[in-house]
Amino acid sequence: MGRIVVTEFVSLDGVMEAPGGEPGYAHSGWTMDVAGEDHFAYKLEELLESEALLLGRVTYESFAGAWPGRDDEAGFAAKMNRMPKYVFSRTLDELEWENSTLLNGELPDEVRRLKDEVDGIVLVAGSRSIVHQLLDNGLVDELRLMVFPVVLGSGARVYPDSESKIPLELADSRTYDSGVVVQVYRPRGAAAS
């Protein structure tokens, strides 16, 4: 059975928008002054343990523009390119990045089907609108936040505006010398895996 693991770079005030330098955003690249080798090692470990990616259109287009044709000694690019990628979009008709499958049904139904079909972690990175729907529908098995010591004051946030409370419990945390803290949350009462 698959597990949906959401992983995000986030500021202290919950902003997840444009951490890596995407153009057109007020605070674009806000992680770059702090990112270090230990952060990259964590992200590599996280990717290597995952079986598939679940992405929204915007994140898919960003990743598909960056990863094909890349190579690195650690194997990050190779894993990104060869792993199955499930892309939820109502506007795309076809996907060019290898091993990509278009999903255009109702998101909760598609995600439940994926959890039945994929054995292991389905990693969700970026993809804010997907993350909001997953949280609202109780479909997140684990939420991993790499919290950077910066307050941005504006930008798209990880957490949805919702009438529902989402009770979580801290499952793990790590602190890096840079001041970045990784916090891992699971739904309250969920079994550890």
C-alpha positions in Angstrom: 0.0 0.0 0.0 1.3 3.4 -0.9 1.8 6.3 1.5 1.4 10.0 0.5 4.3 12.0 1.8 4.2 15.7 1.2 7.6 17.4 1.4 8.1 21.2 1.2 10.6 24.0 1.7 8.8 26.5 3.9 9.6 29.8 5.6 8.8 30.4 9.3 5.6 32.1 8.3 4.4 29.1 6.2 5.3 30.4 2.7 6.3 27.7 0.2 6.3 29.8 -3.0 9.4 29.9 -5.3 12.0 28.6 -2.9 14.5 27.8 -5.6 14.6 31.0 -7.6 11.6 30.7 -10.0 11.1 34.1 -11.8 8.1 36.3 -11.2 7.7 36.0 -7.4 8.5 38.7 -4.9 10.8 36.5 -2.7 12.1 34.1 -5.4 15.1 32.0 -4.3 14.7 32.5 -0.6 16.3 29.2 0.4 19.5 29.8 -1.6 21.3 31.9 1.1 20.9 29.1 3.6 20.9 25.8 1.6 23.9 23.5 2.4 25.2 20.1 1.7 23.4 18.5 4.6 20.1 19.8 3.2 20.9 18.3 -0.2 21.8 14.9 1.5 18.4 14.9 3.2 16.6 15.6 0.0 18.6 12.9 -1.8 17.7 10.3 0.9 14.1 11.3 0.7 13.9 10.9 -3.1 15.8 7.6 -3.1 13.4 6.1 -0.6 10.4 7.1 -2.8 8.7 5.0 -5.4 6.8 7.7 -7.3 6.1 11.5 -7.6 2.6 13.1 -7.5 2.8 16.6 -9.0 0.5 19.4 -10.0 0.8 21.0 -13.4 2.9 24.0 -12.4 5.5 21.9 -10.4 5.5 19.3 -13.2 6.3 21.9 -15.8 9.1 23.3 -13.6 10.6 19.9 -13.0 10.2 18.7 -16.6 12.0 21.8 -17.7 14.9 21.2 -15.3 15.6 17.4 -14.9 15.6 15.7 -18.3 19.1 15.5 -19.6 20.7 16.2 -16.2 23.2 14.0 -14.5 24.9 14.0 -11.1 27.2 11.7 -9.2 24.7 11.2 -6.4 22.0 9.8 -8.7 19.4 12.4 -7.9 18.7 13.3 -11.5 18.7 9.7 -12.7 16.1 8.9 -10.0 13.9 11.9 -10.9 13.9 11.0 -14.5 13.3 7.2 -14.2 10.7 7.1 -11.4 7.0 7.1 -12.2 5.5 10.6 -12.1 1.7 11.1 -11.7 0.6 14.5 -12.8 -2.8 16.0 -11.9 -3.9 18.5 -14.4 -7.2 19.6 -16.1 -5.3 21.7 -18.7 -2.5 19.4 -20.0 -3.3 16.9 -22.8 0.0 15.1 -22.9 3.2 14.8 -20.9 6.7 14.7 -22.5 8.9 13.8 -19.5 9.6 10.1 -19.4 7.5 7.9 -17.1 4.8 10.5 -16.6 1.1 9.7 -16.4 -1.7 12.2 -16.6 -4.4 12.1 -14.0 -7.5 14.2 -14.6 -10.3 12.5 -12.6 -11.3 13.7 -9.1 -8.1 14.2 -7.1 -9.3 12.2 -3.9 -10.3 9.3 -6.1 -7.1 9.3 -8.1 -5.0 9.5 -5.0 -6.9 6.6 -3.3 -6.3 4.5 -6.4 -2.6 5.5 -6.4 -2.3 4.4 -2.8 -3.7 1.0 -3.7 -1.4 0.6 -6.8 1.9 2.0 -5.6 3.8 0.0 -3.0 5.8 2.6 -1.1 6.1 6.3 -0.8 4.4 8.6 -3.3 6.3 11.9 -2.8 4.5 15.2 -3.3 6.8 18.2 -3.7 5.7 21.8 -4.4 2.2 21.4 -6.0 0.5 23.7 -3.5 -3.1 23.3 -4.8 -2.6 19.5 -4.7 -1.3 19.7 -1.2 -4.3 21.8 -0.1 -6.7 19.2 -1.5 -4.8 16.3 0.0 -4.8 17.9 3.5 -8.5 18.9 3.2 -9.4 15.3 2.3 -7.2 13.6 5.0 -5.0 11.9 2.4 -1.6 13.0 3.7 0.2 10.2 5.5 3.2 12.3 6.4 4.0 16.0 6.1 7.8 16.8 5.9 8.6 20.5 6.3 12.1 21.8 5.8 11.7 25.1 7.7 14.1 27.9 6.8 14.9 30.7 9.3 13.3 33.5 7.4 10.0 35.4 7.5 8.8 36.4 4.1 5.6 38.2 4.9 3.9 37.3 1.7 3.5 34.4 -0.7 1.5 31.2 -1.2 1.4 29.1 1.9 1.6 25.4 2.6 -1.6 25.3 4.6 -5.0 25.7 3.0 -7.6 28.2 4.3 -10.0 25.6 5.7 -12.9 25.3 8.0 -11.5 22.0 9.1 -8.9 21.5 11.8 -6.1 19.1 10.7 -4.7 17.5 13.9 -1.1 16.4 13.4 1.6 15.0 15.7 5.3 15.5 15.5 6.9 12.3 14.5 10.5 13.4 14.0 12.7 16.5 13.7 16.3 17.4 12.9 18.1 20.7 13.2 21.0 21.8 11.0 23.8 24.2 11.9 22.3 26.6 9.3 19.2 27.0 11.5 17.0 25.0 9.1 14.8 22.5 10.9 13.1 19.5 9.3 9.8 18.7 11.0 8.0 15.5 10.2 4.3 15.3 11.1 1.7 12.5 10.8 -2.0 12.6 11.3 -2.8 12.3 15.0 -3.2 8.7 15.9 -1.7 7.3 12.7 0.5 4.3 13.0 4.2 4.8 12.2 5.6 3.0 9.2 
